[in-house]
Amino acid sequence: MTSDHDMLGRRCAHLGRVLLPLVDQEPWRQARRHENLQAWGIDTAAGERMIEIFAALAAHAVALDASLSAAEFDALPLRVVADAATGKCDFELLAGLPDTFADDRDGHAVNVFRLYTYKGGQYSHRLTQLSTELRHALTVLAERSPTPSPTCGDVFRRAAEADLPQ
């Protein structure tokens, strides 16, 4: 049986996976993001994967701070996740992670994030650049929302409407 903590981790990972495809409904946004990543010397595929895991880590950190269960996660405002992406220290995002990851790619991406965090220097600077890109993506989704304070649940509904993998 999967623990609530593991389920919360899976919900957070799902948020990270659907974020960029939803933002990219306006194709020029993907092109702009790719230009930014290339200008920063970050491989596009690796950078996008890091943005996905960064979103999952930020969402997980604020969900833990608020003592949310997996069932309550959908009510988490996007604004709070965006604030955590740029407001929390990198190492704070690593606290309280699940013991296992449903997708090995998530575990690998977390290890890369962890390496960047502890290596510091240019790697820490890259995390800052990626956090800015993540905040921008979350802001775009929030601005598109018909509700005044969109939540993670709103993102999941839009992902389902766009036929993104669940």
Backbone as JSON Lines, residues from 0, in Angstrom:
{"i":0,"aa":"M","n":[0.84,-1.18,0.0],"ca":[0.0,0.0,0.0],"c":[0.88,1.24,0.0]}
{"i":1,"aa":"T","n":[0.5,2.23,-0.76],"ca":[1.27,3.46,-0.89],"c":[0.9,4.42,0.24]}
{"i":2,"aa":"S","n":[1.9,4.98,0.9],"ca":[1.64,5.92,2.0],"c":[1.14,7.26,1.44]}
{"i":3,"aa":"D","n":[0.51,8.04,2.31],"ca":[0.03,9.35,1.9],"c":[1.19,10.23,1.48]}
{"i":4,"aa":"H","n":[2.33,10.09,2.16],"ca":[3.51,10.88,1.83],"c":[4.0,10.56,0.41]}
{"i":5,"aa":"D","n":[3.99,9.28,0.06],"ca":[4.38,8.88,-1.29],"c":[3.37,9.38,-2.32]}
{"i":6,"aa":"M","n":[2.08,9.32,-1.96],"ca":[1.04,9.82,-2.88],"c":[1.2,11.32,-3.09]}
{"i":7,"aa":"L","n":[1.53,12.04,-2.04],"ca":[1.76,13.48,-2.17],"c":[2.93,13.72,-3.12]}
{"i":8,"aa":"G","n":[3.99,12.95,-2.98],"ca":[5.14,13.07,-3.88],"c":[4.75,12.82,-5.33]}
{"i":9,"aa":"R","n":[3.88,11.85,-5.55],"ca":[3.43,11.55,-6.91],"c":[2.57,12.68,-7.48]}
{"i":10,"aa":"R","n":[1.73,13.29,-6.65],"ca":[0.91,14.42,-7.11],"c":[1.82,15.59,-7.49]}
{"i":11,"aa":"C","n":[2.84,15.82,-6.69],"ca":[3.79,16.9,-6.97],"c":[4.55,16.64,-8.27]}
{"i":12,"aa":"A","n":[4.98,15.4,-8.46],"ca":[5.68,15.03,-9.69],"c":[4.77,15.21,-10.9]}
{"i":13,"aa":"H","n":[3.5,14.87,-10.74],"ca":[2.55,15.04,-11.84],"c":[2.4,16.51,-12.2]}
{"i":14,"aa":"L","n":[2.35,17.38,-11.18],"ca":[2.29,18.82,-11.44],"c":[3.48,19.25,-12.29]}
{"i":15,"aa":"G","n":[4.66,18.77,-11.94],"ca":[5.86,19.13,-12.7],"c":[5.8,18.65,-14.14]}
{"i":16,"aa":"R","n":[5.25,17.45,-14.35],"ca":[5.19,16.9,-15.71],"c":[4.19,17.61,-16.61]}
{"i":17,"aa":"V","n":[3.1,18.13,-16.06],"ca":[2.08,18.77,-16.92],"c":[2.32,20.27,-17.09]}
{"i":18,"aa":"L","n":[3.16,20.84,-16.27],"ca":[3.36,22.29,-16.27],"c":[3.79,22.83,-17.63]}
{"i":19,"aa":"L","n":[4.9,22.36,-18.16],"ca":[5.42,22.91,-19.41],"c":[4.51,22.62,-20.62]}
{"i":20,"aa":"P","n":[3.95,21.41,-20.74],"ca":[3.02,21.2,-21.86],"c":[1.83,22.16,-21.83]}
{"i":21,"aa":"L","n":[1.37,22.51,-20.64],"ca":[0.25,23.47,-20.56],"c":[0.71,24.88,-20.94]}
{"i":22,"aa":"V","n":[1.87,25.26,-20.49],"ca":[2.42,26.57,-20.85],"c":[2.65,26.65,-22.35]}
{"i":23,"aa":"D","n":[3.08,25.53,-22.94],"ca":[3.44,25.5,-24.35],"c":[2.24,25.47,-25.29]}
{"i":24,"aa":"Q","n":[1.04,25.64,-24.77],"ca":[-0.12,25.74,-25.65],"c":[0.01,26.98,-26.53]}
{"i":25,"aa":"E","n":[0.81,27.91,-26.11],"ca":[1.22,29.03,-26.95],"c":[2.65,28.71,-27.38]}
{"i":26,"aa":"P","n":[2.85,28.21,-28.61],"ca":[4.16,27.69,-29.02],"c":[5.33,28.66,-28.85]}
{"i":27,"aa":"W","n":[5.08,29.94,-28.95],"ca":[6.17,30.89,-28.81],"c":[6.79,30.85,-27.42]}
{"i":28,"aa":"R","n":[6.02,30.4,-26.44],"ca":[6.56,30.33,-25.07],"c":[7.66,29.26,-24.98]}
{"i":29,"aa":"Q","n":[7.45,28.14,-25.66],"ca":[8.47,27.09,-25.68],"c":[9.74,27.6,-26.35]}
{"i":30,"aa":"A","n":[9.59,28.31,-27.47],"ca":[10.74,28.85,-28.18],"c":[11.51,29.83,-27.29]}
{"i":31,"aa":"R","n":[10.79,30.67,-26.55],"ca":[11.45,31.63,-25.66],"c":[12.21,30.91,-24.55]}
{"i":32,"aa":"R","n":[11.58,29.86,-23.99],"ca":[12.23,29.1,-22.92],"c":[13.5,28.42,-23.46]}
{"i":33,"aa":"H","n":[13.4,27.85,-24.67],"ca":[14.56,27.2,-25.27],"c":[15.69,28.2,-25.5]}
{"i":34,"aa":"E","n":[15.34,29.39,-25.95],"ca":[16.35,30.43,-26.14],"c":[17.03,30.77,-24.82]}
{"i":35,"aa":"N","n":[16.24,30.91,-23.76],"ca":[16.82,31.22,-22.44],"c":[17.76,30.11,-21.99]}
{"i":36,"aa":"L","n":[17.31,28.87,-22.1],"ca":[18.15,27.75,-21.67],"c":[19.46,27.71,-22.46]}
{"i":37,"aa":"Q","n":[19.37,27.9,-23.76],"ca":[20.58,27.88,-24.59],"c":[21.5,29.04,-24.24]}
{"i":38,"aa":"A","n":[20.93,30.21,-23.99],"ca":[21.74,31.37,-23.62],"c":[22.46,31.15,-22.28]}
{"i":39,"aa":"W","n":[21.86,30.37,-21.42],"ca":[22.46,30.08,-20.12],"c":[23.42,28.89,-20.18]}
{"i":40,"aa":"G","n":[23.55,28.28,-21.35],"ca":[24.43,27.13,-21.5],"c":[23.86,25.85,-20.92]}
{"i":41,"aa":"I","n":[22.53,25.77,-20.87],"ca":[21.85,24.59,-20.32],"c":[21.22,23.82,-21.48]}
{"i":42,"aa":"D","n":[21.52,22.54,-21.57],"ca":[20.9,21.68,-22.56],"c":[19.38,21.78,-22.43]}
{"i":43,"aa":"T","n":[18.69,21.93,-23.54],"ca":[17.24,22.15,-23.53],"c":[16.48,21.02,-22.84]}
{"i":44,"aa":"A","n":[16.74,19.79,-23.22],"ca":[16.02,18.65,-22.62],"c":[16.33,18.53,-21.13]}
{"i":45,"aa":"A","n":[17.59,18.68,-20.77],"ca":[17.98,18.58,-19.36],"c":[17.38,19.75,-18.57]}
{"i":46,"aa":"G","n":[17.39,20.94,-19.16],"ca":[16.84,22.11,-18.48],"c":[15.34,21.97,-18.24]}
{"i":47,"aa":"E","n":[14.64,21.47,-19.24],"ca":[13.2,21.29,-19.07],"c":[12.9,20.21,-18.03]}
{"i":48,"aa":"R","n":[13.7,19.17,-18.0],"ca":[13.52,18.13,-16.98],"c":[13.79,18.71,-15.6]}
{"i":49,"aa":"M","n":[14.79,19.57,-15.49],"ca":[15.08,20.21,-14.2],"c":[13.96,21.15,-13.78]}
{"i":50,"aa":"I","n":[13.34,21.84,-14.73],"ca":[12.2,22.7,-14.39],"c":[11.05,21.85,-13.86]}
{"i":51,"aa":"E","n":[10.81,20.69,-14.49],"ca":[9.76,19.78,-14.03],"c":[10.01,19.35,-12.59]}
{"i":52,"aa":"I","n":[11.23,18.92,-12.3],"ca":[11.51,18.42,-10.95],"c":[11.55,19.57,-9.96]}
{"i":53,"aa":"F","n":[11.97,20.74,-10.4],"ca":[11.97,21.92,-9.55],"c":[10.53,22.24,-9.13]}
{"i":54,"aa":"A","n":[9.6,22.15,-10.08],"ca":[8.19,22.39,-9.76],"c":[7.69,21.38,-8.73]}
{"i":55,"aa":"A","n":[8.06,20.11,-8.93],"ca":[7.65,19.07,-7.99],"c":[8.22,19.33,-6.6]}
{"i":56,"aa":"L","n":[9.49,19.7,-6.53],"ca":[10.14,19.96,-5.24],"c":[9.53,21.17,-4.54]}
{"i":57,"aa":"A","n":[9.26,22.24,-5.29],"ca":[8.67,23.44,-4.69],"c":[7.26,23.13,-4.17]}
{"i":58,"aa":"A","n":[6.47,22.43,-4.96],"ca":[5.12,22.07,-4.53],"c":[5.17,21.16,-3.31]}
{"i":59,"aa":"H","n":[6.08,20.2,-3.32],"ca":[6.2,19.28,-2.2],"c":[6.61,20.02,-0.93]}
{"i":60,"aa":"A","n":[7.54,20.94,-1.04],"ca":[8.01,21.7,0.13],"c":[6.88,22.5,0.76]}
{"i":61,"aa":"V","n":[6.09,23.19,-0.05],"ca":[5.02,24.0,0.53],"c":[3.88,23.12,1.04]}
{"i":62,"aa":"A","n":[3.65,21.98,0.4],"ca":[2.62,21.06,0.9],"c":[3.04,20.52,2.26]}
{"i":63,"aa":"L","n":[4.3,20.18,2.43],"ca":[4.78,19.72,3.74],"c":[4.71,20.82,4.78]}
{"i":64,"aa":"D","n":[5.11,22.04,4.39],"ca":[5.05,23.18,5.32],"c":[3.62,23.41,5.81]}
{"i":65,"aa":"A","n":[2.65,23.21,4.93],"ca":[1.24,23.42,5.28],"c":[0.58,22.16,5.83]}
{"i":66,"aa":"S","n":[1.37,21.09,5.98],"ca":[0.86,19.8,6.47],"c":[-0.32,19.29,5.65]}
{"i":67,"aa":"L","n":[-0.23,19.44,4.33],"ca":[-1.3,18.97,3.45],"c":[-1.16,17.48,3.18]}
{"i":68,"aa":"S","n":[-2.27,16.82,3.09],"ca":[-2.28,15.42,2.67],"c":[-2.35,15.41,1.15]}
{"i":69,"aa":"A","n":[-2.17,14.23,0.57],"ca":[-2.28,14.11,-0.88],"c":[-3.67,14.53,-1.35]}
{"i":70,"aa":"A","n":[-4.69,14.23,-0.56],"ca":[-6.06,14.59,-0.91],"c":[-6.28,16.1,-0.88]}
{"i":71,"aa":"E","n":[-5.53,16.8,-0.06],"ca":[-5.69,18.25,0.07],"c":[-4.8,19.03,-0.89]}
{"i":72,"aa":"F","n":[-3.89,18.34,-1.57],"ca":[-2.91,19.0,-2.44],"c":[-3.55,19.84,-3.53]}
{"i":73,"aa":"D","n":[-4.66,19.38,-4.09],"ca":[-5.31,20.11,-5.19],"c":[-5.7,21.53,-4.81]}
{"i":74,"aa":"A","n":[-5.88,21.79,-3.52],"ca":[-6.29,23.13,-3.06],"c":[-5.11,24.09,-2.92]}
{"i":75,"aa":"L","n":[-3.9,23.6,-3.12],"ca":[-2.71,24.44,-2.96],"c":[-2.66,25.5,-4.07]}
{"i":76,"aa":"P","n":[-2.61,26.78,-3.7],"ca":[-2.57,27.85,-4.72],"c":[-1.25,27.84,-5.51]}
{"i":77,"aa":"L","n":[-1.35,28.08,-6.81],"ca":[-0.16,28.16,-7.66],"c":[0.78,29.26,-7.19]}
{"i":78,"aa":"R","n":[0.22,30.35,-6.69],"ca":[1.01,31.48,-6.23],"c":[1.99,31.03,-5.14]}
{"i":79,"aa":"V","n":[1.54,30.16,-4.26],"ca":[2.39,29.69,-3.17],"c":[3.53,28.83,-3.72]}
{"i":80,"aa":"V","n":[3.24,28.02,-4.71],"ca":[4.29,27.2,-5.33],"c":[5.3,28.11,-6.04]}
{"i":81,"aa":"A","n":[4.81,29.11,-6.74],"ca":[5.7,30.05,-7.43],"c":[6.59,30.79,-6.44]}
{"i":82,"aa":"D","n":[6.0,31.19,-5.31],"ca":[6.8,31.87,-4.28],"c":[7.89,30.96,-3.73]}
{"i":83,"aa":"A","n":[7.56,29.69,-3.55],"ca":[8.55,28.74,-3.03],"c":[9.67,28.51,-4.04]}
{"i":84,"aa":"A","n":[9.34,28.54,-5.32],"ca":[10.34,28.29,-6.36],"c":[11.47,29.3,-6.3]}
{"i":85,"aa":"T","n":[11.13,30.54,-5.99],"ca":[12.17,31.57,-5.94],"c":[12.49,32.03,-4.52]}
{"i":86,"aa":"G","n":[11.65,31.67,-3.56],"ca":[11.83,32.16,-2.2],"c":[12.51,31.21,-1.24]}
{"i":87,"aa":"K","n":[12.45,29.93,-1.52],"ca":[13.08,28.95,-0.63],"c":[14.5,28.67,-1.1]}
{"i":88,"aa":"C","n":[15.36,28.39,-0.14],"ca":[16.72,27.97,-0.48],"c":[16.65,26.6,-1.14]}
{"i":89,"aa":"D","n":[17.59,26.34,-2.02],"ca":[17.61,25.07,-2.75],"c":[17.56,23.87,-1.82]}
{"i":90,"aa":"F","n":[18.33,23.92,-0.75],"ca":[18.37,22.77,0.16],"c":[17.06,22.59,0.91]}
{"i":91,"aa":"E","n":[16.28,23.67,1.09],"ca":[14.97,23.55,1.73],"c":[14.01,22.73,0.88]}
{"i":92,"aa":"L","n":[14.18,22.78,-0.43],"ca":[13.31,22.04,-1.33],"c":[13.59,20.54,-1.28]}
{"i":93,"aa":"L","n":[14.73,20.17,-0.74],"ca":[15.09,18.76,-0.67],"c":[14.63,18.07,0.62]}
{"i":94,"aa":"A","n":[14.15,18.86,1.58],"ca":[13.74,18.3,2.87],"c":[12.45,17.5,2.73]}
{"i":95,"aa":"G","n":[12.41,16.36,3.4],"ca":[11.19,15.58,3.49],"c":[10.75,14.87,2.23]}
{"i":96,"aa":"L","n":[11.67,14.61,1.32],"ca":[11.3,13.93,0.07],"c":[10.87,12.49,0.35]}
{"i":97,"aa":"P","n":[10.03,11.95,-0.52],"ca":[9.66,10.54,-0.36],"c":[10.9,9.64,-0.46]}
{"i":98,"aa":"D","n":[10.78,8.46,0.13],"ca":[11.9,7.51,0.1],"c":[12.12,6.93,-1.29]}
{"i":99,"aa":"T","n":[11.03,6.77,-2.02],"ca":[11.12,6.2,-3.36],"c":[10.35,7.1,-4.33]}
{"i":100,"aa":"F","n":[10.67,6.93,-5.59],"ca":[9.99,7.68,-6.63],"c":[9.33,6.71,-7.59]}
{"i":101,"aa":"A","n":[8.12,7.02,-8.0],"ca":[7.37,6.14,-8.9],"c":[8.08,6.03,-10.25]}
{"i":102,"aa":"D","n":[8.78,7.07,-10.64],"ca":[9.48,7.12,-11.91],"c":[10.98,7.28,-11.62]}
{"i":103,"aa":"D","n":[11.79,6.38,-12.13],"ca":[13.24,6.46,-11.9],"c":[13.82,7.77,-12.39]}
{"i":104,"aa":"R","n":[13.2,8.34,-13.43],"ca":[13.68,9.63,-13.94],"c":[13.55,10.72,-12.88]}
{"i":105,"aa":"D","n":[12.49,10.64,-12.05],"ca":[12.32,11.62,-10.98],"c":[13.45,11.49,-9.96]}
{"i":106,"aa":"G","n":[13.76,10.26,-9.59],"ca":[14.85,10.04,-8.65],"c":[16.17,10.55,-9.19]}
{"i":107,"aa":"H","n":[16.42,10.32,-10.46],"ca":[17.65,10.81,-11.09],"c":[17.67,12.34,-11.11]}
{"i":108,"aa":"A","n":[16.56,12.95,-11.49],"ca":[16.5,14.41,-11.54],"c":[16.69,15.03,-10.16]}
{"i":109,"aa":"V","n":[16.12,14.41,-9.14],"ca":[16.32,14.9,-7.77],"c":[17.8,14.8,-7.39]}
{"i":110,"aa":"N","n":[18.44,13.73,-7.79],"ca":[19.88,13.59,-7.49],"c":[20.7,14.66,-8.2]}
{"i":111,"aa":"V","n":[20.33,15.01,-9.43],"ca":[21.03,16.09,-10.14],"c":[20.78,17.41,-9.42]}
{"i":112,"aa":"F","n":[19.54,17.65,-9.01],"ca":[19.2,18.87,-8.26],"c":[20.04,18.93,-6.98]}
{"i":113,"aa":"R","n":[20.09,17.81,-6.29],"ca":[20.87,17.72,-5.04],"c":[22.35,18.03,-5.31]}
{"i":114,"aa":"L","n":[22.9,17.47,-6.38],"ca":[24.29,17.72,-6.75],"c":[24.51,19.21,-7.03]}
{"i":115,"aa":"Y","n":[23.61,19.82,-7.81],"ca":[23.73,21.25,-8.11],"c":[23.67,22.07,-6.82]}
{"i":116,"aa":"T","n":[22.8,21.68,-5.91],"ca":[22.65,22.41,-4.65],"c":[23.94,22.39,-3.84]}
{"i":117,"aa":"Y","n":[24.52,21.22,-3.71],"ca":[25.68,21.09,-2.85],"c":[26.99,21.5,-3.52]}
{"i":118,"aa":"K","n":[27.01,21.5,-4.83],"ca":[28.22,21.92,-5.54],"c":[28.39,23.43,-5.48]}
{"i":119,"aa":"G","n":[27.28,24.16,-5.51],"ca":[27.34,25.62,-5.42],"c":[27.89,26.25,-6.69]}
{"i":120,"aa":"G","n":[28.36,27.48,-6.56],"ca":[28.96,28.2,-7.68],"c":[28.06,28.32,-8.88]}
{"i":121,"aa":"Q","n":[28.59,27.97,-10.07],"ca":[27.81,28.09,-11.3],"c":[26.59,27.19,-11.29]}
{"i":122,"aa":"Y","n":[26.67,26.07,-10.56],"ca":[25.53,25.15,-10.51],"c":[24.38,25.78,-9.72]}
{"i":123,"aa":"S","n":[24.72,26.45,-8.65],"ca":[23.71,27.16,-7.87],"c":[23.1,28.28,-8.7]}
{"i":124,"aa":"H","n":[23.92,28.92,-9.5],"ca":[23.43,29.98,-10.39],"c":[22.45,29.4,-11.41]}
{"i":125,"aa":"R","n":[22.73,28.21,-11.91],"ca":[21.81,27.56,-12.85],"c":[20.47,27.27,-12.19]}
{"i":126,"aa":"L","n":[20.5,26.84,-10.94],"ca":[19.24,26.6,-10.23],"c":[18.46,27.89,-10.08]}
{"i":127,"aa":"T","n":[19.15,28.99,-9.86],"ca":[18.47,30.28,-9.78],"c":[17.82,30.63,-11.11]}
{"i":128,"aa":"Q","n":[18.52,30.39,-12.2],"ca":[17.95,30.65,-13.52],"c":[16.73,29.76,-13.77]}
{"i":129,"aa":"L","n":[16.84,28.49,-13.41],"ca":[15.72,27.57,-13.6],"c":[14.54,27.93,-12.71]}
{"i":130,"aa":"S","n":[14.82,28.41,-11.51],"ca":[13.72,28.8,-10.62],"c":[12.97,30.01,-11.18]}
{"i":131,"aa":"T","n":[13.69,30.9,-11.82],"ca":[13.04,32.05,-12.46],"c":[12.16,31.59,-13.61]}
{"i":132,"aa":"E","n":[12.65,30.64,-14.38],"ca":[11.86,30.1,-15.5],"c":[10.63,29.36,-14.98]}
{"i":133,"aa":"L","n":[10.78,28.64,-13.89],"ca":[9.64,27.95,-13.28],"c":[8.61,28.94,-12.78]}
{"i":134,"aa":"R","n":[9.05,29.96,-12.09],"ca":[8.12,30.98,-11.58],"c":[7.36,31.61,-12.74]}
{"i":135,"aa":"H","n":[8.05,31.88,-13.83],"ca":[7.4,32.46,-15.01],"c":[6.32,31.51,-15.54]}
{"i":136,"aa":"A","n":[6.63,30.22,-15.63],"ca":[5.66,29.24,-16.14],"c":[4.42,29.19,-15.24]}
{"i":137,"aa":"L","n":[4.63,29.19,-13.93],"ca":[3.51,29.16,-13.0],"c":[2.68,30.44,-13.1]}
{"i":138,"aa":"T","n":[3.35,31.55,-13.3],"ca":[2.64,32.83,-13.45],"c":[1.8,32.84,-14.72]}
{"i":139,"aa":"V","n":[2.33,32.3,-15.8],"ca":[1.58,32.21,-17.06],"c":[0.31,31.39,-16.84]}
{"i":140,"aa":"L","n":[0.43,30.24,-16.2],"ca":[-0.76,29.42,-15.95],"c":[-1.76,30.13,-15.06]}
{"i":141,"aa":"A","n":[-1.27,30.83,-14.05],"ca":[-2.17,31.56,-13.16],"c":[-2.9,32.67,-13.9]}
{"i":142,"aa":"E","n":[-2.2,33.36,-14.8],"ca":[-2.82,34.45,-15.54],"c":[-3.87,33.94,-16.53]}
{"i":143,"aa":"R","n":[-3.7,32.73,-17.03],"ca":[-4.66,32.15,-17.97],"c":[-5.92,31.65,-17.27]}
{"i":144,"aa":"S","n":[-5.84,31.47,-16.0],"ca":[-6.94,30.85,-15.26],"c":[-8.14,31.77,-15.16]}
{"i":145,"aa":"P","n":[-9.35,31.22,-15.32],"ca":[-10.55,32.03,-15.15],"c":[-10.86,32.3,-13.67]}
{"i":146,"aa":"T","n":[-10.23,31.55,-12.77],"ca":[-10.45,31.77,-11.34],"c":[-9.43,32.75,-10.81]}
{"i":147,"aa":"P","n":[-9.8,33.53,-9.79],"ca":[-8.89,34.56,-9.28],"c":[-7.64,34.02,-8.59]}
{"i":148,"aa":"S","n":[-7.73,32.87,-7.95],"ca":[-6.58,32.29,-7.28],"c":[-6.47,30.82,-7.66]}
{"i":149,"aa":"P","n":[-5.88,30.54,-8.83],"ca":[-5.83,29.16,-9.32],"c":[-5.0,28.25,-8.41]}
{"i":150,"aa":"T","n":[-5.39,26.99,-8.41],"ca":[-4.75,25.99,-7.55],"c":[-4.11,24.89,-8.39]}
{"i":151,"aa":"C","n":[-3.42,24.01,-7.71],"ca":[-2.84,22.85,-8.38],"c":[-3.94,21.99,-9.0]}
{"i":152,"aa":"G","n":[-5.07,21.9,-8.33],"ca":[-6.21,21.17,-8.87],"c":[-6.7,21.75,-10.18]}
{"i":153,"aa":"D","n":[-6.68,23.07,-10.3],"ca":[-7.06,23.72,-11.56],"c":[-6.1,23.32,-12.68]}
{"i":154,"aa":"V","n":[-4.81,23.22,-12.35],"ca":[-3.81,22.79,-13.35],"c":[-4.1,21.36,-13.78]}
{"i":155,"aa":"F","n":[-4.41,20.49,-12.82],"ca":[-4.71,19.1,-13.16],"c":[-5.96,19.0,-14.04]}
{"i":156,"aa":"R","n":[-6.96,19.82,-13.77],"ca":[-8.17,19.81,-14.61],"c":[-7.85,20.26,-16.03]}
{"i":157,"aa":"R","n":[-7.04,21.3,-16.15],"ca":[-6.66,21.77,-17.49],"c":[-5.81,20.72,-18.21]}
{"i":158,"aa":"A","n":[-4.97,20.02,-17.48],"ca":[-4.16,18.96,-18.09],"c":[-5.06,17.83,-18.58]}
{"i":159,"aa":"A","n":[-6.08,17.49,-17.81],"ca":[-7.01,16.44,-18.24],"c":[-7.79,16.89,-19.47]}
{"i":160,"aa":"E","n":[-8.2,18.15,-19.49],"ca":[-8.93,18.69,-20.66],"c":[-8.04,18.69,-21.9]}
{"i":161,"aa":"A","n":[-6.75,18.88,-21.7],"ca":[-5.8,18.9,-22.84],"c":[-5.32,17.5,-23.18]}
{"i":162,"aa":"D","n":[-5.89,16.48,-22.54],"ca":[-5.54,15.07,-22.77],"c":[-4.06,14.77,-22.5]}
{"i":163,"aa":"L","n":[-3.5,15.44,-21.49],"ca":[-2.13,15.14,-21.09],"c":[-2.16,13.87,-20.23]}
{"i":164,"aa":"P","n":[-1.11,13.07,-20.26],"ca":[-1.08,11.82,-19.49],"c":[-1.32,12.06,-18.01]}
{"i":165,"aa":"Q","n":[-2.1,11.2,-17.42],"ca":[-2.37,11.27,-15.99],"c":[-1.36,10.42,-15.29]}
